[in-house]
Amino acid sequence: MDNKLLLLAAEEVKNAYKLPTHNVKSTEWNTGFTLYDGKLIQFIAIAGTNDITDWLWNIALVSWDGVKLASYYSAKRIIKRFERMPDYKLLVCGHSKSGPTAMYIGKKLKADYCVGFNPAPGFRKKEKLANTCIVTDPDDIVHKMGRLNFNQPDCEKIEMPNDHRGIDLSDHSIDNAIEYFKQKVSI
């Protein structure tokens, strides 16, 4: 995926944190239309962990339909409320605990583009996902946690530069991805 699309996806996820238009249980998300390459595309942007309920769901090590149970439930609720417009390409993006949710939705809705930013591992099998990209920071531990029980899908992967020694919580923030792709777009 190109850097402009990845920047757009990260910005839409940030908006889902700041001004969510939808909420299903502990998952906040936005949907709408945005310009990409001079054309309108439809999007679903899903915020990650926001409250204690999310932390409890995050540690549950059970799955359904090959994906972590919390991601499955959130995805089903979002799909039920989402109206896809067939004349537009679809972008689905999520951060942290909602990375696997976004990728599962992308798979089910056959999204044209799907991005997980520092996604928690959420798939039982290492399945191949088309039109999907995972963006990670090597200093962030979230996308590494839970690997004994869950995997990341087989898809395009972008690793941002290792800019710290050790773990830095700011590397998990969606702002980190926004700044990285802003630099890539301006080059």
C-alpha positions in Angstrom: 0.0 0.0 0.0 1.2 3.5 -0.6 2.2 5.9 2.1 -0.6 8.4 1.3 -3.2 5.7 1.9 -1.5 4.6 5.1 -1.4 8.2 6.4 -5.1 8.6 5.6 -5.9 5.4 7.4 -3.9 6.4 10.5 -5.6 9.8 10.6 -9.0 8.2 10.3 -8.2 5.9 13.2 -7.1 8.9 15.3 -10.4 10.5 14.5 -12.2 7.4 15.8 -10.4 7.8 19.1 -11.2 11.6 19.3 -14.7 11.8 17.9 -16.2 8.4 17.5 -19.6 8.4 15.7 -20.5 4.8 16.7 -20.0 2.7 19.8 -20.7 -1.0 20.2 -20.0 -2.2 23.7 -16.3 -1.2 24.3 -15.4 -0.6 20.6 -15.6 2.9 19.1 -15.6 3.4 15.4 -16.2 5.8 12.6 -17.4 5.4 9.0 -17.7 7.8 6.2 -16.1 8.8 2.9 -12.7 10.4 2.3 -10.6 11.4 -0.7 -7.9 9.1 -1.9 -6.1 9.6 -5.2 -8.8 12.1 -6.2 -11.6 9.7 -5.7 -14.0 9.2 -2.8 -13.6 5.9 -0.9 -15.7 4.6 2.0 -14.0 3.7 5.2 -14.4 2.1 8.6 -11.9 3.2 11.2 -11.8 1.5 14.6 -10.2 2.8 17.8 -8.2 0.5 20.0 -8.3 0.0 23.8 -10.1 2.8 25.5 -11.3 1.5 28.8 -11.0 -1.3 31.4 -13.5 -3.5 29.6 -11.1 -3.6 26.6 -8.3 -4.8 28.8 -10.4 -7.6 30.2 -11.4 -8.6 26.6 -7.8 -8.4 25.5 -6.7 -11.1 27.8 -9.4 -13.6 26.9 -7.6 -16.4 25.0 -10.6 -17.8 23.2 -11.6 -17.5 19.5 -14.5 -17.9 17.1 -14.3 -18.3 13.4 -10.5 -18.2 13.6 -10.2 -14.8 15.2 -10.0 -13.6 18.8 -13.4 -13.6 20.4 -13.4 -9.9 21.2 -12.5 -9.1 17.6 -15.2 -11.5 16.3 -17.9 -9.9 18.5 -16.9 -6.3 17.6 -16.6 -7.2 13.9 -20.1 -8.8 13.8 -21.6 -5.7 15.5 -19.9 -3.3 13.2 -20.8 -5.2 10.1 -24.4 -5.4 11.2 -24.6 -1.6 11.5 -22.5 -0.7 8.4 -23.9 0.0 5.0 -21.5 -0.6 2.2 -21.9 1.5 -0.9 -20.9 -0.8 -3.8 -19.8 2.0 -6.1 -16.9 3.0 -3.8 -13.7 1.2 -2.7 -13.6 0.3 0.9 -10.8 1.0 3.5 -11.0 -0.8 6.9 -8.4 0.2 9.5 -7.9 -0.4 13.2 -5.3 0.1 15.9 -4.1 -2.2 18.7 -6.8 -4.5 19.9 -8.9 -3.4 16.9 -6.3 -4.3 14.4 -7.6 -7.9 14.2 -11.1 -6.6 14.2 -10.4 -4.5 11.2 -8.6 -7.3 9.4 -11.5 -9.7 10.1 -14.0 -7.1 8.8 -11.8 -6.5 5.8 -11.8 -10.3 5.0 -15.5 -10.6 5.5 -16.5 -7.5 3.4 -13.7 -8.1 0.9 -12.3 -4.6 1.5 -10.1 -3.1 -1.2 -7.7 -1.9 1.5 -7.2 -3.0 5.1 -4.6 -1.7 7.6 -3.8 -2.8 11.2 -1.6 -0.4 13.2 0.4 -2.2 15.9 -2.3 -4.9 16.0 -2.5 -7.4 18.8 -2.2 -10.9 17.4 -5.7 -12.1 16.9 -5.9 -15.0 14.4 -5.6 -18.7 15.4 -4.0 -19.7 12.1 -1.5 -17.7 10.0 -3.9 -17.2 7.2 -3.2 -15.2 4.1 -5.2 -11.9 3.8 -5.3 -10.0 0.5 -5.3 -6.2 0.3 -4.1 -6.1 4.0 -1.1 -4.3 5.5 0.2 -4.5 9.1 2.2 -1.5 10.3 4.3 -2.0 13.4 7.0 -0.3 15.5 9.7 -2.6 16.9 9.7 -0.7 20.2 6.0 -1.5 20.8 5.2 -4.8 22.5 1.4 -5.0 21.8 1.8 -6.6 18.4 4.1 -9.2 20.0 2.0 -10.2 23.0 -0.2 -13.3 22.9 1.8 -15.0 20.2 1.6 -18.4 22.0 -2.1 -18.5 21.3 -2.7 -16.1 18.3 -0.9 -15.1 15.1 -0.7 -12.1 12.8 -2.0 -12.9 9.3 0.2 -13.4 6.3 0.1 -10.1 4.5 2.1 -7.0 3.6 4.1 -5.8 6.6 5.7 -2.4 7.2 8.0 -2.0 10.2 8.7 1.6 11.2 12.3 2.4 12.3 13.6 1.4 15.7 13.9 4.9 17.2 14.3 4.1 20.9 16.3 1.8 23.1 13.9 -0.5 24.8 10.2 -0.1 25.1 8.6 3.3 24.8 4.8 3.6 25.2 4.6 6.5 22.8 5.6 4.0 20.0 2.2 2.3 20.5 0.3 5.6 19.9 -1.5 6.1 16.6 0.3 9.5 16.5 3.6 7.7 16.0 2.3 6.1 12.8 0.8 9.5 11.6 4.2 11.2 12.1 6.0 8.4 10.3 3.8 8.5 7.2 3.7 12.3 7.1 7.5 12.2 6.7 7.2 9.4 4.1 4.6 11.4 2.1 6.6 14.6 2.2 9.8 13.0 0.7 
